[in-house]
Amino acid sequence: MHKFTFILLIIGGLAWLLEAFGYGIVNYLPATLTMIVYILVGLSAIYEIFDHKNYCKHCAKM
């Protein structure tokens, strides 16, 4: 689950970066699919907030 949520967070971050430069990918997707992607990225962020220390060797030391 951690790898899946981490990949979604990377995709979400890259999408925001592209959006900042005017190359929004989600503008070309149907509204329903865009909403699903946003929800999955948001849920992935919440999951990582609570579970990241269990998987990250650098954060576990803190």
PDB file as gemmi writes it, atoms N, CA and C in Angstrom:
CRYST1    1.000    1.000    1.000  90.00  90.00  90.00 P 1                      
ATOM      1  N   MET A   1       0.826  -1.191   0.000  1.00  0.00           N  
ATOM      2  CA  MET A   1       0.000   0.000   0.000  1.00  0.00           C  
ATOM      3  C   MET A   1       0.876   1.262   0.000  1.00  0.00           C  
ATOM      4  N   HIS A   2       1.984   1.203   0.718  1.00  0.00           N  
ATOM      5  CA  HIS A   2       2.868   2.369   0.813  1.00  0.00           C  
ATOM      6  C   HIS A   2       3.402   2.769  -0.564  1.00  0.00           C  
ATOM      7  N   LYS A   3       3.844   1.804  -1.347  1.00  0.00           N  
ATOM      8  CA  LYS A   3       4.397   2.120  -2.668  1.00  0.00           C  
ATOM      9  C   LYS A   3       3.331   2.741  -3.566  1.00  0.00           C  
ATOM     10  N   PHE A   4       2.125   2.219  -3.501  1.00  0.00           N  
ATOM     11  CA  PHE A   4       1.021   2.743  -4.310  1.00  0.00           C  
ATOM     12  C   PHE A   4       0.709   4.185  -3.934  1.00  0.00           C  
ATOM     13  N   THR A   5       0.606   4.456  -2.646  1.00  0.00           N  
ATOM     14  CA  THR A   5       0.285   5.818  -2.220  1.00  0.00           C  
ATOM     15  C   THR A   5       1.436   6.769  -2.511  1.00  0.00           C  
ATOM     16  N   PHE A   6       2.666   6.291  -2.381  1.00  0.00           N  
ATOM     17  CA  PHE A   6       3.820   7.133  -2.669  1.00  0.00           C  
ATOM     18  C   PHE A   6       3.857   7.504  -4.155  1.00  0.00           C  
ATOM     19  N   ILE A   7       3.578   6.554  -5.019  1.00  0.00           N  
ATOM     20  CA  ILE A   7       3.529   6.816  -6.459  1.00  0.00           C  
ATOM     21  C   ILE A   7       2.431   7.822  -6.784  1.00  0.00           C  
ATOM     22  N   LEU A   8       1.274   7.685  -6.148  1.00  0.00           N  
ATOM     23  CA  LEU A   8       0.195   8.641  -6.370  1.00  0.00           C  
ATOM     24  C   LEU A   8       0.589  10.045  -5.921  1.00  0.00           C  
ATOM     25  N   LEU A   9       1.315  10.140  -4.827  1.00  0.00           N  
ATOM     26  CA  LEU A   9       1.772  11.455  -4.369  1.00  0.00           C  
ATOM     27  C   LEU A   9       2.773  12.068  -5.349  1.00  0.00           C  
ATOM     28  N   ILE A  10       3.616  11.262  -5.929  1.00  0.00           N  
ATOM     29  CA  ILE A  10       4.548  11.764  -6.935  1.00  0.00           C  
ATOM     30  C   ILE A  10       3.786  12.242  -8.163  1.00  0.00           C  
ATOM     31  N   ILE A  11       2.819  11.466  -8.609  1.00  0.00           N  
ATOM     32  CA  ILE A  11       1.996  11.868  -9.750  1.00  0.00           C  
ATOM     33  C   ILE A  11       1.269  13.174  -9.445  1.00  0.00           C  
ATOM     34  N   GLY A  12       0.720  13.287  -8.246  1.00  0.00           N  
ATOM     35  CA  GLY A  12       0.021  14.509  -7.855  1.00  0.00           C  
ATOM     36  C   GLY A  12       0.944  15.704  -7.812  1.00  0.00           C  
ATOM     37  N   GLY A  13       2.144  15.518  -7.297  1.00  0.00           N  
ATOM     38  CA  GLY A  13       3.108  16.600  -7.226  1.00  0.00           C  
ATOM     39  C   GLY A  13       3.549  17.060  -8.607  1.00  0.00           C  
ATOM     40  N   LEU A  14       3.786  16.110  -9.494  1.00  0.00           N  
ATOM     41  CA  LEU A  14       4.168  16.466 -10.863  1.00  0.00           C  
ATOM     42  C   LEU A  14       3.021  17.163 -11.588  1.00  0.00           C  
ATOM     43  N   ALA A  15       1.804  16.729 -11.332  1.00  0.00           N  
ATOM     44  CA  ALA A  15       0.642  17.379 -11.951  1.00  0.00           C  
ATOM     45  C   ALA A  15       0.534  18.831 -11.500  1.00  0.00           C  
ATOM     46  N   TRP A  16       0.783  19.089 -10.217  1.00  0.00           N  
ATOM     47  CA  TRP A  16       0.752  20.473  -9.711  1.00  0.00           C  
ATOM     48  C   TRP A  16       1.882  21.294 -10.324  1.00  0.00           C  
ATOM     49  N   LEU A  17       3.049  20.698 -10.471  1.00  0.00           N  
ATOM     50  CA  LEU A  17       4.165  21.410 -11.076  1.00  0.00           C  
ATOM     51  C   LEU A  17       3.840  21.793 -12.518  1.00  0.00           C  
ATOM     52  N   LEU A  18       3.314  20.858 -13.276  1.00  0.00           N  
ATOM     53  CA  LEU A  18       2.938  21.154 -14.661  1.00  0.00           C  
ATOM     54  C   LEU A  18       1.838  22.209 -14.716  1.00  0.00           C  
ATOM     55  N   GLU A  19       0.901  22.137 -13.784  1.00  0.00           N  
ATOM     56  CA  GLU A  19      -0.180  23.124 -13.722  1.00  0.00           C  
ATOM     57  C   GLU A  19       0.373  24.521 -13.470  1.00  0.00           C  
ATOM     58  N   ALA A  20       1.394  24.619 -12.635  1.00  0.00           N  
ATOM     59  CA  ALA A  20       1.994  25.912 -12.321  1.00  0.00           C  
ATOM     60  C   ALA A  20       2.608  26.562 -13.552  1.00  0.00           C  
ATOM     61  N   PHE A  21       3.060  25.744 -14.495  1.00  0.00           N  
ATOM     62  CA  PHE A  21       3.655  26.274 -15.712  1.00  0.00           C  
ATOM     63  C   PHE A  21       2.678  26.283 -16.894  1.00  0.00           C  
ATOM     64  N   GLY A  22       1.400  26.043 -16.610  1.00  0.00           N  
ATOM     65  CA  GLY A  22       0.375  26.134 -17.636  1.00  0.00           C  
ATOM     66  C   GLY A  22       0.191  24.903 -18.499  1.00  0.00           C  
ATOM     67  N   TYR A  23       0.705  23.780 -18.053  1.00  0.00           N  
ATOM     68  CA  TYR A  23       0.570  22.533 -18.810  1.00  0.00           C  
ATOM     69  C   TYR A  23      -0.277  21.521 -18.065  1.00  0.00           C  
ATOM     70  N   GLY A  24      -1.431  21.928 -17.606  1.00  0.00           N  
ATOM     71  CA  GLY A  24      -2.286  21.052 -16.816  1.00  0.00           C  
ATOM     72  C   GLY A  24      -2.768  19.839 -17.583  1.00  0.00           C  
ATOM     73  N   ILE A  25      -2.363  18.676 -17.138  1.00  0.00           N  
ATOM     74  CA  ILE A  25      -2.748  17.430 -17.788  1.00  0.00           C  
ATOM     75  C   ILE A  25      -4.222  17.115 -17.516  1.00  0.00           C  
ATOM     76  N   VAL A  26      -4.665  17.424 -16.309  1.00  0.00           N  
ATOM     77  CA  VAL A  26      -6.030  17.047 -15.932  1.00  0.00           C  
ATOM     78  C   VAL A  26      -7.079  17.812 -16.729  1.00  0.00           C  
ATOM     79  N   ASN A  27      -6.684  18.870 -17.401  1.00  0.00           N  
ATOM     80  CA  ASN A  27      -7.638  19.605 -18.228  1.00  0.00           C  
ATOM     81  C   ASN A  27      -8.104  18.783 -19.425  1.00  0.00           C  
ATOM     82  N   TYR A  28      -7.340  17.768 -19.774  1.00  0.00           N  
ATOM     83  CA  TYR A  28      -7.663  16.930 -20.927  1.00  0.00           C  
ATOM     84  C   TYR A  28      -8.394  15.654 -20.542  1.00  0.00           C  
ATOM     85  N   LEU A  29      -8.616  15.450 -19.269  1.00  0.00           N  
ATOM     86  CA  LEU A  29      -9.328  14.265 -18.791  1.00  0.00           C  
ATOM     87  C   LEU A  29     -10.787  14.600 -18.531  1.00  0.00           C  
ATOM     88  N   PRO A  30     -11.658  13.592 -18.600  1.00  0.00           N  
ATOM     89  CA  PRO A  30     -13.055  13.830 -18.234  1.00  0.00           C  
ATOM     90  C   PRO A  30     -13.157  14.248 -16.765  1.00  0.00           C  
ATOM     91  N   ALA A  31     -14.167  15.041 -16.460  1.00  0.00           N  
ATOM     92  CA  ALA A  31     -14.330  15.583 -15.099  1.00  0.00           C  
ATOM     93  C   ALA A  31     -14.403  14.487 -14.047  1.00  0.00           C  
ATOM     94  N   THR A  32     -15.078  13.393 -14.331  1.00  0.00           N  
ATOM     95  CA  THR A  32     -15.210  12.299 -13.362  1.00  0.00           C  
ATOM     96  C   THR A  32     -13.853  11.669 -13.075  1.00  0.00           C  
ATOM     97  N   LEU A  33     -13.078  11.440 -14.108  1.00  0.00           N  
ATOM     98  CA  LEU A  33     -11.753  10.846 -13.923  1.00  0.00           C  
ATOM     99  C   LEU A  33     -10.826  11.793 -13.167  1.00  0.00           C  
ATOM    100  N   THR A  34     -10.924  13.075 -13.463  1.00  0.00           N  
ATOM    101  CA  THR A  34     -10.131  14.075 -12.750  1.00  0.00           C  
ATOM    102  C   THR A  34     -10.458  14.060 -11.264  1.00  0.00           C  
ATOM    103  N   MET A  35     -11.739  13.995 -10.932  1.00  0.00           N  
ATOM    104  CA  MET A  35     -12.161  13.959  -9.527  1.00  0.00           C  
ATOM    105  C   MET A  35     -11.639  12.702  -8.838  1.00  0.00           C  
ATOM    106  N   ILE A  36     -11.660  11.577  -9.522  1.00  0.00           N  
ATOM    107  CA  ILE A  36     -11.156  10.328  -8.950  1.00  0.00           C  
ATOM    108  C   ILE A  36      -9.654  10.448  -8.665  1.00  0.00           C  
ATOM    109  N   VAL A  37      -8.915  11.032  -9.607  1.00  0.00           N  
ATOM    110  CA  VAL A  37      -7.469  11.207  -9.411  1.00  0.00           C  
ATOM    111  C   VAL A  37      -7.207  12.111  -8.216  1.00  0.00           C  
ATOM    112  N   TYR A  38      -7.927  13.232  -8.120  1.00  0.00           N  
ATOM    113  CA  TYR A  38      -7.740  14.142  -6.988  1.00  0.00           C  
ATOM    114  C   TYR A  38      -8.065  13.455  -5.663  1.00  0.00           C  
ATOM    115  N   ILE A  39      -9.120  12.684  -5.622  1.00  0.00           N  
ATOM    116  CA  ILE A  39      -9.507  11.982  -4.388  1.00  0.00           C  
ATOM    117  C   ILE A  39      -8.445  10.961  -4.009  1.00  0.00           C  
ATOM    118  N   LEU A  40      -7.946  10.191  -4.979  1.00  0.00           N  
ATOM    119  CA  LEU A  40      -6.916   9.196  -4.685  1.00  0.00           C  
ATOM    120  C   LEU A  40      -5.621   9.840  -4.198  1.00  0.00           C  
ATOM    121  N   VAL A  41      -5.225  10.939  -4.799  1.00  0.00           N  
ATOM    122  CA  VAL A  41      -4.017  11.638  -4.360  1.00  0.00           C  
ATOM    123  C   VAL A  41      -4.209  12.190  -2.948  1.00  0.00           C  
ATOM    124  N   GLY A  42      -5.363  12.769  -2.670  1.00  0.00           N  
ATOM    125  CA  GLY A  42      -5.651  13.293  -1.332  1.00  0.00           C  
ATOM    126  C   GLY A  42      -5.664  12.203  -0.272  1.00  0.00           C  
ATOM    127  N   LEU A  43      -6.294  11.081  -0.584  1.00  0.00           N  
ATOM    128  CA  LEU A  43      -6.319   9.965   0.368  1.00  0.00           C  
ATOM    129  C   LEU A  43      -4.922   9.381   0.569  1.00  0.00           C  
ATOM    130  N   SER A  44      -4.124   9.380  -0.488  1.00  0.00           N  
ATOM    131  CA  SER A  44      -2.748   8.906  -0.371  1.00  0.00           C  
ATOM    132  C   SER A  44      -1.948   9.798   0.561  1.00  0.00           C  
ATOM    133  N   ALA A  45      -2.167  11.095   0.467  1.00  0.00           N  
ATOM    134  CA  ALA A  45      -1.468  12.025   1.362  1.00  0.00           C  
ATOM    135  C   ALA A  45      -1.853  11.774   2.812  1.00  0.00           C  
ATOM    136  N   ILE A  46      -3.126  11.567   3.072  1.00  0.00           N  
ATOM    137  CA  ILE A  46      -3.582  11.291   4.443  1.00  0.00           C  
ATOM    138  C   ILE A  46      -2.960   9.992   4.941  1.00  0.00           C  
ATOM    139  N   TYR A  47      -2.943   8.969   4.104  1.00  0.00           N  
ATOM    140  CA  TYR A  47      -2.343   7.687   4.484  1.00  0.00           C  
ATOM    141  C   TYR A  47      -0.863   7.860   4.823  1.00  0.00           C  
ATOM    142  N   GLU A  48      -0.145   8.586   3.987  1.00  0.00           N  
ATOM    143  CA  GLU A  48       1.286   8.786   4.210  1.00  0.00           C  
ATOM    144  C   GLU A  48       1.569   9.604   5.469  1.00  0.00           C  
ATOM    145  N   ILE A  49       0.715  10.539   5.794  1.00  0.00           N  
ATOM    146  CA  ILE A  49       0.896  11.337   7.014  1.00  0.00           C  
ATOM    147  C   ILE A  49       0.967  10.430   8.234  1.00  0.00           C  
ATOM    148  N   PHE A  50       0.105   9.438   8.280  1.00  0.00           N  
ATOM    149  CA  PHE A  50       0.022   8.581   9.462  1.00  0.00           C  
ATOM    150  C   PHE A  50       0.916   7.347   9.394  1.00  0.00           C  
ATOM    151  N   ASP A  51       1.332   6.925   8.203  1.00  0.00           N  
ATOM    152  CA  ASP A  51       2.026   5.649   8.092  1.00  0.00           C  
ATOM    153  C   ASP A  51       3.448   5.760   7.548  1.00  0.00           C  
ATOM    154  N   HIS A  52       3.891   6.935   7.191  1.00  0.00           N  
ATOM    155  CA  HIS A  52       5.190   7.087   6.536  1.00  0.00           C  
ATOM    156  C   HIS A  52       6.357   6.658   7.426  1.00  0.00           C  
ATOM    157  N   LYS A  53       6.315   6.980   8.680  1.00  0.00           N  
ATOM    158  CA  LYS A  53       7.436   6.639   9.584  1.00  0.00           C  
ATOM    159  C   LYS A  53       7.680   5.135   9.665  1.00  0.00           C  
ATOM    160  N   ASN A  54       6.656   4.337   9.433  1.00  0.00           N  
ATOM    161  CA  ASN A  54       6.821   2.887   9.482  1.00  0.00           C  
ATOM    162  C   ASN A  54       7.658   2.362   8.322  1.00  0.00           C  
ATOM    163  N   TYR A  55       7.730   3.097   7.222  1.00  0.00           N  
ATOM    164  CA  TYR A  55       8.412   2.619   6.028  1.00  0.00           C  
ATOM    165  C   TYR A  55       9.690   3.380   5.701  1.00  0.00           C  
ATOM    166  N   CYS A  56       9.830   4.567   6.190  1.00  0.00           N  
ATOM    167  CA  CYS A  56      10.976   5.405   5.847  1.00  0.00           C  
ATOM    168  C   CYS A  56      12.076   5.236   6.894  1.00  0.00           C  
ATOM    169  N   LYS A  57      13.233   4.738   6.468  1.00  0.00           N  
ATOM    170  CA  LYS A  57      14.314   4.498   7.429  1.00  0.00           C  
ATOM    171  C   LYS A  57      14.879   5.806   7.988  1.00  0.00           C  
ATOM    172  N   HIS A  58      14.761   6.891   7.237  1.00  0.00           N  
ATOM    173  CA  HIS A  58      15.246   8.185   7.714  1.00  0.00           C  
ATOM    174  C   HIS A  58      14.292   8.780   8.728  1.00  0.00           C  
ATOM    175  N   CYS A  59      13.000   8.629   8.512  1.00  0.00           N  
ATOM    176  CA  CYS A  59      12.006   9.209   9.427  1.00  0.00           C  
ATOM    177  C   CYS A  59      11.862   8.369  10.698  1.00  0.00           C  
ATOM    178  N   ALA A  60      12.155   7.095  10.615  1.00  0.00           N  
ATOM    179  CA  ALA A  60      12.018   6.235  11.790  1.00  0.00           C  
ATOM    180  C   ALA A  60      13.013   6.617  12.875  1.00  0.00           C  
ATOM    181  N   LYS A  61      14.134   7.237  12.494  1.00  0.00           N  
ATOM    182  CA  LYS A  61      15.153   7.646  13.461  1.00  0.00           C  
ATOM    183  C   LYS A  61      14.740   8.858  14.265  1.00  0.00           C  
ATOM    184  N   MET A  62      13.783   9.616  13.752  1.00  0.00           N  
ATOM    185  CA  MET A  62      13.349  10.850  14.428  1.00  0.00           C  
ATOM    186  C   MET A  62      12.487  10.563  15.609  1.00  0.00           C  
TER     187      MET A  62                                                      
END                                                                             
